[in-house]
Amino acid sequence: MTARTTRRTTALSRLSAVAAVAVAGTLVLTGCGDQTKKDDTAPPSSSAAGAGSSATSGAADSLFSKLPQKYQDSKVIQVGTDASYAPMEQTEDGKIVGIDPDLGAALGEKLGVTFKFTNGKFDGLITSLQTGRSDIVMSAMSDTKARQGGLDDKGKKIGTGVDFVDYYNSGSSLLVAKGNPKGVKTLDDLCGQTVAVQRGTIYEDAFKKQKTACGSKGLTIQAFDTDAEAQTRVKAGGAVADLNDTPVAAYIAQTSGKGADFEVAGAPSDAGPFGIAVSKDATQLRDALKAALDAIIADGTYTKILQKWNATTGAITASAINGGS
């Protein structure tokens, strides 16, 4: 959500209704309600670890023909994800649930195939495309020029890169312990402190850039395999802040310890798109995904899914390919 172009956030200045409410202490993504409460009008999720949406006919027929023959034969698209990033994706009772699995189920219905989600570490998801373990990645992954070009955080070429089908917009926010004991409002306030972050994310890159900006004051960065581990470090007082996607940070602040563990500090930064990642040579699959995404946007399914998870603030009105910066 995952979540995850490095956003320069030396002053987290972009206003967002989500985080504004979160900082005020009423942390919700649409202004009301518990984010764990599902909208009764929303379509049910049928995606899980090892199982995806049911293949359907009818409306899906025209889009089914757009898929590469491989998927027309197997009727399965393997999806890599890091299911530790609520509300984008998380594991509940052995099933992978959240915004991305629900969107995958809806896309599968349009395409007439099953989206099968498999859990893995975030920093290995792009590699899973290259090795063939996954056909696509849906994991709140930020669409960036670096990822498109296969570049590391220093601009060095380390891979072939991926294409993205953009499906959601998200800003970034600082997550701190309840009460904000260090008075953190911007990234500059972190100089001389210790921060925690998920390894391989754009937020790890953002902290590295901030460390340079801090100069002699320095910044100690503790990187973990999952964001949950970074949250635990902040909660325990071993780090002053975690950096996260705005809807994720707001969700954590509202739900962890029933709202007693964390709060969102400062205002969100500039927004950027999440994208479905596909291999550079999978252009036919990429274009079929874009057509299916546009279809669920047009028929209202996309909006209903975001309403179900109280995450409409990042909704888009049309998909894009490689729209990140």
For each residue, the residues with C-beta under 8 A, 3 or more apart:
1: 4 85 87 88 89 98 99 100 139 140 168 170 245 247 248 274
2: 82 85 88 89 122 139 140 141 142 201 245 248 274
3: 85 88 139 140 141 142 170 201 202 203 244 245 248 274
4: 1 85 122 139 140 141 142 198 201 202 203 245
5: 142 143 144 145 146 202 272 324 325
6: 144 146 153 202 205 206 209
7: 172 202 206 269 270 272
8: 206 209 270
9: 12 172 186 187 206 210 243 269 270
10: 186 187 188 210 213
11: 186 187 188
12: 9 172 173 174 185 186 187 266 267 268 269
13: 267 269
14: 171 267 268 269 270 271
15: 20 267 268
16: 19 20 171 173 246 267 268 271 313
17: 20 21 31 313
18: 21 22 28 29 30 246 247 250 268 313
19: 16 22 23 171 173 246 249 250 264 267 268
20: 15 16 17 23 24 267
21: 17 18 24 26 27 28 31 250
22: 18 19 25 26 27 28 173 249 250 253 254 263 264
23: 19 20 263 264 265 266 267
24: 20 21
25: 22 263
26: 21 22
27: 21 22 250 251 253 254 259 263 264
28: 18 21 22 31 32 33 34 35 250 254 310
29: 18 35 87 247 250 251 309 310 311 312 313
30: 18 33 307 310 311 312 313
31: 17 21 28
32: 28
33: 28 30 37 310
34: 28 37 254
35: 28 29 87 250 251 254 255 309 310
36: 255
37: 33 34 310
38: 42 308 309
39: 42 304 307 308
40:
41: 304 307
42: 38 39 102 304 305 307 308
43: 102 105 106 301 304 305 308
44:
45: 97 98 101 102 105
46: 51 52 53 54 105
47: 51 52 53 95 96 97 101 102 104 105 115 117
48: 51 52 94 95 96 97 101 117
49: 83 91 94 95 96 117 118 119
50: 116 117 118
51: 46 47 48 95 114 116
52: 46 47 48 76 77 79 101 104 105 108 114 115 116 117
53: 46 47 104 105 106 107 108 109 114 115
54: 46 108 109 114
55: 60 75 108 109 112 113 114
56: 59 60 109 112
57: 60 61 112
58: 61
59: 56 62 109 110
60: 55 56 57 63 64 109 110 111 112
61: 57 58 64 65 112
62: 59 65 66
63: 60 66 67 110 111 112 288 291 292 295
64: 60 61 67 72 111 112 113
65: 61 62 72
66: 62 63 111 284 287 288 291
67: 63 64 71 72 111 113 284 285 288
68: 71 72 282 284 285 288
69: 72 73
70: 73 74
71: 67 68 74 75 76 77 111 113 135 285
72: 64 65 67 68 69 75
73: 69 70
74: 70 71 113
75: 55 71 72 112 113 114
76: 52 71 113 114 116
77: 52 71 108 111 113 114 115 116 135 136 285
78: 116 118 133 134 135 136
79: 52 104 115 116 117 118 134 135 136 137 138
80: 118 120 125 128 129 133 134 136 137 138 139
81: 89 96 100 101 117 118 119 120 125 137 138 139
82: 2 85 89 119 120 121 122 125 139 226
83: 49 89 90 91 96 98 117 119
84: 89 90 91 226 227 228
85: 1 2 3 4 82 88 89 90 98 139 140 227 245 248
86: 89 90 98 248 251 252 255
87: 1 29 35 90 98 99 247 248 251 309 310 311
88: 1 2 3 85 98 99 100 139 140 245 247 248 274
89: 1 2 81 82 83 84 85 86 96 97 98 99 100 101 117 138 139 140
90: 83 84 85 86 87 96 97 98
91: 49 83 84 94 95 96 97 119
92: 95 97
93:
94: 48 49 91
95: 47 48 49 51 91 92
96: 47 48 49 81 83 89 90 91 101 117 119
97: 45 47 48 89 90 91 92 101 102
98: 1 45 83 85 86 87 88 89 90 101 102 309
99: 1 87 88 89 102 103 168 305 306 309 311
100: 1 81 88 89 103 104 117 138 139 140
101: 45 47 48 52 81 89 96 97 98 104 105 115 117 138
102: 42 43 45 47 97 98 99 105 106 305 308 309
103: 99 100 106 107 138 167 296 302 305
104: 47 52 53 79 100 101 107 108 115 117 138
105: 43 45 46 47 52 53 101 102 108 109 115
106: 43 53 102 103 109 110 296 301 302 305
107: 53 103 104 110 111 115 289 292 293 296
108: 52 53 54 55 77 104 105 111 112 113 114 115
109: 53 54 55 56 59 60 105 106 112
110: 59 60 63 106 107 292 295 296
111: 60 63 64 66 67 71 77 107 108 288 289 292
112: 55 56 57 60 61 63 64 75 108 109
113: 55 64 67 71 74 75 76 77 108
114: 51 52 53 54 55 75 76 77 108
115: 47 52 53 77 79 101 104 105 107 108 138
116: 50 51 52 76 77 78 79
117: 47 48 49 50 52 79 81 83 89 96 100 101 104 138
118: 49 50 78 79 80 81 133 134
119: 49 81 82 83 91 96
120: 80 81 82 124 125 128
121: 82 124 125 200 225 226
122: 2 4 82 125 139 198 199 200 201 225 226
123: 199 200 201 225
124: 120 121 127 128 200
125: 80 81 82 120 121 122 128 129 134 137 139 141 277
126: 129 130 137 147 159 162 277
127: 124 130 131
128: 80 120 124 125 131 133 134 137
129: 80 125 126 132 133 134 135 136 137 162 277 278 279
130: 126 127 159 160 279
131: 127 128
132: 129
133: 78 80 118 128 129
134: 78 79 80 118 125 128 129 137
135: 71 77 78 79 129 278 282 285
136: 77 78 79 80 129 276 277 278 285 289
137: 79 80 81 125 126 128 129 134 141 162 276 277 278
138: 79 80 81 89 100 101 103 104 115 117 141 276
139: 1 2 3 4 80 81 82 85 88 89 100 122 125
140: 1 2 3 4 85 88 89 100 168 170 245 248 274
141: 2 3 4 125 137 138 147 164 274 275 277
142: 2 3 4 5 147 170 202 272 273 274 275 324
143: 5 147 148 164 166 272 273 274 275 322 323 324
144: 5 6 147 148 202 272 324 325
145: 5 148 149 151 324 325
146: 5 6 149 151 152 153 155
147: 126 141 142 143 144 150 151 161 162 164 277 324
148: 143 144 145 161 162 163 164 322 324
149: 145 146 157 161
150: 147 157 158 159 160 161 162
151: 145 146 147 155 156 157 158 161
152: 146 155 156 158
153: 6 146 204 205 208
154:
155: 146 151 152
156: 151 152
157: 149 150 151
158: 150 151 152
159: 126 130 150
160: 130 150 279 280
161: 147 148 149 150 151 280
162: 126 129 137 147 148 150 277 278 279 280
163: 148 277 278 279 280 282 283 286 321 322
164: 141 143 147 148 273 275 276 277 278 321 322 323 324
165: 275 276 278 286 289 290 293 319 320 321
166: 143 273 274 275 316 319 320 321 322 323 324
167: 103 273 274 275 276 293 316 319
168: 1 99 140 273 274 311 314 315 316
169: 271 272 273 274 314 315 316
170: 1 3 140 142 245 246 247 248 271 272 273 274 314
171: 14 16 19 245 246 268 269 270 271 272
172: 7 9 12 202 203 206 243 244 245 246 249 268 269
173: 12 16 19 22 243 244 245 246 249 250 264 265 266 267 268 269
174: 12 184 187 241 242 243 244 249 264 265 266
175: 231 234 241 242 243 244 249 252 253 262 263 264 265
176: 180 181 182 184 234 240 241 242 262 263 264 265
177: 180 181 234 235 237 240 261 262 263
178: 257 260 261 262 263
179: 263
180: 176 177 183 184 263 265
181: 176 177 240
182: 176 189 193 240 241
183: 180 189
184: 174 176 180 189 190 240 241 265 266
185: 12 189 265 266
186: 9 10 11 12 189 266
187: 9 10 11 12 174 190 206 210 213
188: 10 11 191 210 213 214
189: 182 183 184 185 186 193
190: 184 187 193 195 207 210 214 219 240 241
191: 188 210 213 214 215 217 218 219
192: 214 217 218 219
193: 182 189 190 219 220 239 240 241
194: 219 220 221 222 238 239 240
195: 190 207 219 220 221 222 239 240 241 242 243
196: 222 223 224 229 230 231 233 234 238 239 241 242
197: 201 203 204 207 221 222 223 224 227 230 242 243
198: 4 122 201 203 204 223 224 225 226 227 229 230
199: 122 123 204 223 224 225
200: 121 122 123 124 204
201: 2 3 4 122 123 197 198 204 205 227
202: 3 4 5 6 7 142 144 172 205 206
203: 3 4 172 197 198 206 207 242 243 244
204: 153 197 198 199 200 201 207 208 221 223
205: 6 153 201 202 208 209
206: 6 7 8 9 172 187 202 203 209 210 243
207: 190 195 197 203 204 210 211 219 221 243
208: 153 204 205 211 212 221
209: 6 8 205 206 212 213
210: 9 10 187 188 190 191 206 207 213 214 219
211: 207 208 214 218 219 221
212: 208 209 215
213: 10 187 188 191 209 210
214: 188 190 191 192 210 211 217 218 219
215: 191 212 218
216:
217: 191 192 214
218: 191 192 211 214 215
219: 190 191 192 193 194 195 207 210 211 214
220: 193 194 195
221: 194 195 197 204 207 208 211
222: 194 195 196 197 230 233 238 239
223: 196 197 198 199 204 230
224: 196 197 198 199 227 229 230 233
225: 121 122 123 198 199 229
226: 82 84 121 122 198 229 230
227: 84 85 197 198 201 224 230 231 242 244 248
228: 84 231 232
229: 196 198 224 225 226 232 233
230: 196 197 198 222 223 224 226 227 233 234 239 242
231: 175 196 227 228 234 235 242 252 256 262
232: 228 229 235 236
233: 196 222 224 229 230 236 238 239 242
234: 175 176 177 196 230 231 237 238 239 240 241 242 262
235: 177 231 232 256 261 262
236: 232 233
237: 177 234
238: 194 196 222 233 234
239: 193 194 195 196 222 230 233 234 242
240: 176 177 181 182 184 190 193 194 195 234
241: 174 175 176 182 184 190 193 195 196 234 265
242: 174 175 176 195 196 197 203 227 230 231 233 234 239 249
243: 9 172 173 174 175 195 197 203 206 207
244: 3 172 173 174 175 203 227 248 249 252
245: 1 2 3 4 85 88 140 170 171 172 173 248 249
246: 16 18 19 170 171 172 173 249 250 264 268 271 313 314
247: 1 18 29 87 88 170 250 251 311 313 314
248: 1 2 3 85 86 87 88 140 170 227 244 245 251 252
249: 19 22 172 173 174 175 242 244 245 246 252 253 264
250: 18 19 21 22 27 28 29 35 173 246 247 253 254 264
251: 27 29 35 86 87 247 248 254 255
252: 86 175 231 244 248 249 255 256 261 262
253: 22 27 175 249 250 256 259 261 262 263 264
254: 22 27 28 34 35 250 251 259
255: 35 36 86 251 252 258 259
256: 231 235 252 253 259 260 261 262
257: 178 260 261 262
258: 255
259: 27 253 254 255 256
260: 178 256 257
261: 177 178 235 252 253 256 257
262: 175 176 177 178 231 234 235 252 253 256 257
263: 22 23 25 27 175 176 177 178 179 180 253
264: 19 22 23 27 173 174 175 176 246 249 250 253
265: 23 173 174 175 176 180 184 185 241
266: 12 23 173 174 184 185 186
267: 12 13 14 15 16 19 20 23 173
268: 12 14 15 16 18 19 171 172 173 246 271
269: 7 9 12 13 14 171 172 173
270: 7 8 9 14 171
271: 14 16 169 170 171 246 268 314
272: 5 7 142 143 144 169 170 171 324 325
273: 142 143 164 166 167 168 169 170 316 320 323 324
274: 1 2 3 88 140 141 142 143 166 167 168 169 170 314
275: 141 142 143 164 165 166 167 322 323 324
276: 136 137 138 164 165 167 289 293
277: 125 126 129 136 137 141 147 162 163 164
278: 129 135 136 137 162 163 164 165 282 285 286 289
279: 129 130 160 162 163 282
280: 160 161 162 163 283
281:
282: 68 135 163 278 279 285 286
283: 163 280 286 287
284: 66 67 68 287 288
285: 67 68 71 77 135 136 278 282 288 289
286: 163 165 278 282 283 289 290 321
287: 66 283 284 290 291
288: 63 66 67 68 111 284 285 291 292
289: 107 111 136 165 276 278 285 286 292 293
290: 165 286 287 293 294 319 321
291: 63 66 287 288 294 295
292: 63 107 110 111 288 289 295 296
293: 107 165 167 276 289 290 296 297 302 319
294: 290 291 297 298 318 319
295: 63 110 291 292 298 299
296: 103 106 107 110 292 293 299 301 302
297: 293 294 302 303 316 317 318 319
298: 294 295
299: 295 296
300: 303 304
301: 43 106 296 304 305
302: 103 106 293 296 297 305 306 315
303: 297 300 306 307 312 315
304: 39 41 42 43 300 301 307 308
305: 42 43 99 102 103 106 301 302 308 309
306: 99 302 303 309 311 312 314 315
307: 30 39 41 42 303 304 310 312
308: 38 39 42 43 102 304 305
309: 29 35 38 87 98 99 102 305 306
310: 28 29 30 33 35 37 87 307
311: 29 30 87 99 168 247 306 314 315
312: 29 30 303 306 307 315
313: 16 17 18 29 30 246 247
314: 168 169 170 246 247 271 274 306 311
315: 168 169 302 303 306 311 312
316: 166 167 168 169 273 297 319 320
317: 297
318: 294 297
319: 165 166 167 290 293 294 297 316
320: 165 166 273 316 323
321: 163 164 165 166 286 290
322: 143 148 163 164 166 275
323: 143 164 166 273 275 320
324: 5 142 143 144 145 147 148 164 166 272 273 275
325: 5 144 145 272
